[in-house]
């Protein structure tokens, strides 16, 4: 599973300027790896934190599920029961969505990697 998650890590997208064309894709990938490692060594984290992302997604799913369940339960005369079932279902769905969603890189990490790549002649334009 770790291999799959690593392959999904966000990476900077480089504009194909003259330096990129002269250096080639392999050299650009190597520069990205080196700059990413430098950012980590300096204390920048490559992600914002999975725990907070999962917790937020779980809470949001629970709130939406609770509201939807209450409405559905009210139609059949059991709004409270519907809200409980909806909250549990929504929280579970939110938890799973947050668990498998790719975490975006932190702002400090992105800025560090961008600066490093620019100093090497590359032109980062975004992240994917």
Secondary structure, 3 states (H helix, E strand, C coil): CHHHHHHCCCCEEEECCHHHHHHCHHHHHHHHHHHHHHHHHCCCCCCCCHHHHHHHHHHHHHHHHHHHHHHHHHHCCCHHHHHHHHHHHHHHHHHHHHHHCCCCCCHHHHHHHHHHHHHCCCEEEEEC
